[in-house]
Amino acid sequence: MKDFLDKETRLSEKRRRNLSILDAIRRSGEASRAEISRLTDLNIVTVSNYVSKYVKEGLVIETGLDISSGGRRPELLKLNPEYCYSLGIDLGAPHLAIGASIVAVLLDVTGKIVAKETVKKERESFEKLTDRVLDTAGRLIERSGVPSSAIKGIGVGMWGVIDRYRSIVRYAVEEENIVSYTGLLDQLETRFGAPAMLEHDATLAAFGEKWSGIGAISGAENLIFMCSDSSCGLVMRGELYYGATKSAGELNINPPRSDTEESSPDKCWAGYGYGCCLRSRGLDLGMPARARAYLAEHPGEGLRLMELAGGDPENIDFDTIKEAADKGDEVAKKMVDDAGEYIGAKIAFLINLFNPEVVIIGRGIETAGDIFFTAIRRSVRRWAYEESVKIVKILPASLGEDAVAVGAAALVTQDFFSRV
């Protein structure tokens, strides 16, 4: 089981150069030695020495000659996509409010998804979830035709507060479930013969967007990925920020125990209808519960929403609200707008604190559409300082449901690059 908390994983100068050169080739698609030197700020002799080793090992291929501006035409280089692969697995959201799925992807060294498997998540024990993950990964590899021996590592994305020292995860938003992840990683390593590591899903989503995203996302040195309002992944100065125990990114206070006087029902941490941003409303931002409460107080409104719910308020979920809002239902539009205002205040606080270039909204909530993002940006302008607002971009996840799994596989690839 791979432990990225180990201080020995801090990059040496050689490993930083490996990573810098190989990632420059990956991002360029094809590049000459001179171009790599320019992109990495390494001298041409150093680049040539490293590249010669990569070519000898078959990781990098010489593809032909580039157009010359004078003198000898430079040789172009690219990564060999068949050299090795990495497996990324997203265990899915901790509850099923927004169509949670187990997602597994297989990436080649260029970052291209060569195979993907998605399985709808069920309410089940962690042991049964482990079995489903193993079966899903097995089907993925079999369908891809890639031999297990070519897989250099397995990355797993999981929700919750991770305790590296005890190898457990505590889901901190609703039920306080505690699970051990050691068995899952051990079984993955045994079955597929590759080292496995586990990381926070929001952290991996942030890395996936940075690694494979386009435009403003890939160029951002400071980036925040919002897993709805429950947690976030942080990229600071171009690198993942983990915190002292790799638990950074939780967006909620830890509520008092139920046996203390402070946990009385009138406190803001006791429920989701409090209007306080210090606790999560869930991946659906509490929209279904708020819609049901509103309709109970305003009978006769929300006719399109009720129609989509089959006349039963209990059938209202995130998807019905989203569809009703798209069709002009005023109650549904209000729920989406209120949710955007709420999470926008939370994002404004993070923008004031970290001053990022990009904030990415993901984990399914980004599909709420234009009304949602308009409300977020309006709220951010209201609560964040002008100096930070004028530069930040607020965008939906470019990788959609693949963000965590791609980030998990990409983190494995990055580690491989550094160790060549």
Stockholm file with secondary structure:
# STOCKHOLM 1.0

chainA/1-420         MKDFLDKETRLSEKRRRNLSILDAIRRSGEASRAEISRLTDLNIVTVSNYVSKYVKEGLVIETGLDISSGGRRPELLKLNPEYCYSLGIDLGAPHLAIGASIVAVLLDVTGKIVAKETVKKERESFEKLTDRVLDTAGRLIERSGVPSSAIKGIGVGMWGVIDRYRSIVRYAVEEENIVSYTGLLDQLETRFGAPAMLEHDATLAAFGEKWSGIGAISGAENLIFMCSDSSCGLVMRGELYYGATKSAGELNINPPRSDTEESSPDKCWAGYGYGCCLRSRGLDLGMPARARAYLAEHPGEGLRLMELAGGDPENIDFDTIKEAADKGDEVAKKMVDDAGEYIGAKIAFLINLFNPEVVIIGRGIETAGDIFFTAIRRSVRRWAYEESVKIVKILPASLGEDAVAVGAAALVTQDFFSRV
#=GR chainA/1-420 SS CCCTTSGGGSCCHHHHHHHHHHHHHHHHSSEEHHHHHHHHTCCHHHHHHHHHHHHHHTSEEEEEECCCSSSSCCEEEEECTTSCEEEEEECCCSSSTTCCEEEEEEEETTSCEEEEEEEECCSCCHHHHHHHHHHHHHHHHHHHTCCGGGEEEEEEEECSEEETTTTEEECTTTTCCEEECHHHHHHHHHHHCSCEEEEEHHHHHHHHHHHHCCTHHHHCSSEEEEETTTEEEEEETTEECCCTTSCTTBCSCCCCCTTSGGGCTTSGGGCSCSCCTTSCCTTTTTHHHHHHHHHHHSTTCCHHHHHHTTTCGGGCCHHHHHHHHHTTCHHHHHHHHHHHHHHHHHHHHHHHHHCCSEEEEETTGGGGCHHHHHHHHHHHHHHSCHHHHTTCEEEECTTGGGHHHHHHHHHHHHHHHHHC
#=GC SS_cons         CCCTTSGGGSCCHHHHHHHHHHHHHHHHSSEEHHHHHHHHTCCHHHHHHHHHHHHHHTSEEEEEECCCSSSSCCEEEEECTTSCEEEEEECCCSSSTTCCEEEEEEEETTSCEEEEEEEECCSCCHHHHHHHHHHHHHHHHHHHTCCGGGEEEEEEEECSEEETTTTEEECTTTTCCEEECHHHHHHHHHHHCSCEEEEEHHHHHHHHHHHHCCTHHHHCSSEEEEETTTEEEEEETTEECCCTTSCTTBCSCCCCCTTSGGGCTTSGGGCSCSCCTTSCCTTTTTHHHHHHHHHHHSTTCCHHHHHHTTTCGGGCCHHHHHHHHHTTCHHHHHHHHHHHHHHHHHHHHHHHHHCCSEEEEETTGGGGCHHHHHHHHHHHHHHSCHHHHTTCEEEECTTGGGHHHHHHHHHHHHHHHHHC
//
